[in-house]
């Protein structure tokens, strides 16, 4: 068995709620970050994108606003989210220019020569992956001169505003003090940072680009967003989910009465290239 034909691993349990809620309530890619990624592809005549952990296709959709993509491959472990991503991308690109793969990111490939990606993206998803295996896959399939982009921002769990601290405390009063990671366990920080993992890979030349983001939430928007998270999805609460939502709604309305539910964050893009590439 060659490395291009590795037997796929069993898919992990889904942590992130329905595709409909995901598409409606997940923040997209900030326009400034999308513009930066588009500029990284600008020198390529027929750019090809591979988006790992695509969710409902937010990354390719954001790039299509300013960049004609020759082909897009999207990867996700959820058939439902993949259906949503393809449903959004096919009208924009047409079937010949879109490929969907349901499975783990490290199991993607091989690809046709004209579909070797010039940009590989992981948006708010890299921390859930087998990172060294994903980077090894990327090195196998990527075009010469390709870039690997790891990007994301803070979650409401890690935000340090009065209302997010109160909301986190409410979640903990229902689920315990440790951050959950879906119904399968708790979230454990990796002992290696993204920068360390990238430095040990073929994509070891890394530049970091920060884009400040301000979001103003409504109580209803926060509740919808929580249904898509691994730390406060409905399945974690079982029969108590309705009670939690009632308590959360009261808490959020009380804070909103004092001022906007504002989230100040930074959307960081780590753009990694192979050392021998000139771009």
KAQUI-V932363 format. One record per run of one state. SS is the DSSP state (hx for helix, st for strand, lp for the rest). FROM is the first residue (numbers start at 1). TO is the last residue. If there is no record, write none. Layout:
<<SS,FROM,TO> <SS,FROM,TO>>
This chain:
<<lp,1,2> <hx,3,5> <lp,6,18> <hx,19,25> <lp,26,30> <hx,31,41> <lp,42,47> <st,48,52> <lp,53,57> <hx,58,64> <lp,65,70> <st,71,76> <lp,77,78> <hx,79,93> <lp,94,94> <hx,95,97> <st,98,102> <lp,103,104> <hx,105,107> <lp,108,112> <hx,113,115> <lp,116,118> <st,119,123> <lp,124,125> <hx,126,128> <lp,129,130> <hx,131,141> <lp,142,146> <st,147,152> <lp,153,161> <hx,162,175> <lp,176,179> <st,180,180> <lp,181,181> <hx,182,184> <lp,185,185> <st,186,186> <lp,187,193> <hx,194,199> <lp,200,204> <st,205,217> <lp,218,218> <hx,219,226> <lp,227,233> <hx,234,258> <lp,259,260> <st,261,273> <lp,274,279>>
